[in-house]
Structure formats: C-alpha cells, structure tokens
Amino acid sequence: MAELATIARPYAEALFRIARSSDLGAWADALSTMAQVAAVPEVGAMARDPRVPRDLITKTFLEALKTNVGAEARNLVEMLVENGRLSLLPAIEHHFHDLKNAYESTADAEVLTAFPMSDAQLASLMSVLEKKFGRKLKPTVSVDPQLIGGVRVTVGDEVLDHSVSARLERMHTALVA
C-alpha cells in the first residue's frame, strides 16, 4: 500500500499545480469521478488485460465517466493507461484531496453522534472545533446509537471521543485496574 502512495503522490502534486492555476474545485470533482470509475473491478480487470488495446481502454474509461473531460484530464488518463497505472487513480485522488485541504486551510471532520443533530447544534459544534484545530472544517455527520450519547469527532488522525460509551469504557478500565 505504501508503494502505491509513493507512486501516486507525484501525479497528485503535478495535477494540483495544474488545478491551482485553473479551477481547483472542478479538478477535485473530476478526479473524484475518475477514481470511482477506476475502482470498479471490471474496469481494473480490463485495464490489466494485456489483450485489450490501450486506446480501447482509454476510450472505454472516458466513456464510462459519462461526462466530457478537458484535454488535460484526457492526457492524464492516456498517460496512466499507457504506463499501466490506471489503478492509481483512487490514491491520486486521495493525495490531491489532502493537498487541496492544506491549500485551503480546511480539513474533513467525521462527526459521529448518538442522535441526529440540528443545523444549529452542528454549527455550534463546528465553531468550537474550528477554533481547536485552527482551520475550517467540512463535516460529515453520521448517527450511531451505540454511542449512547455525545459525539465522536475524527479530523485527520486525531479523534475526540466525548461519547457516553467512551466514558463508560474509561470508567470500566479504571475500576478493573
């Protein structure tokens, strides 16, 4: 897995330089779509099959996107197919997304709650978390009744667990020790 990340990183950095001078959001959306298509098992099997001509792989892949991509995106796909690296697109998209977040001083925040939150509650929570992390957060909210109460927030590799189930687990550990 580390090898894929090492190979994908230069592609993502080059794309980021191109996207920064044009439309960063459009590139992020296009890469997300390309990564989803590249992750389809049938697409991967076709791309690895030495009997399938490379131009047919490129043509089929671009048609599967169901959207017209620009010349630069087409060149990216052609280059990846030519080098047998179409399977790198999800990793490239991941690195690109990280670069975009760093450039925009933002981060993704996964918010797990015991109960659905109102928009006002989420806005209040995000305000506190943005001060703590020193950057704008883009929340993705999920509900997990097993938390019993409270929230668990994941930003990058940091986890803030203020759920009732986590408190009960800490109490259990302290009592058993």
Secondary structure, DSSP 8 states (H G I E B T S, - for coil): -HHHHHHHHHHHHHHHHHHHTS-HHHHHHHHHHHHHHHTSHHHHHHHH-TTS-HHHHHHHHHHHTTS---HHHHHHHHHHHHTT-GGGHHHHHHHHHHHHHHHTTEEEEEEEESS---HHHHHHHHHHHHHHHTSEEEEEEEE-GGG-SEEEEEETTEEEEEEHHHHHHHHHHHHH-
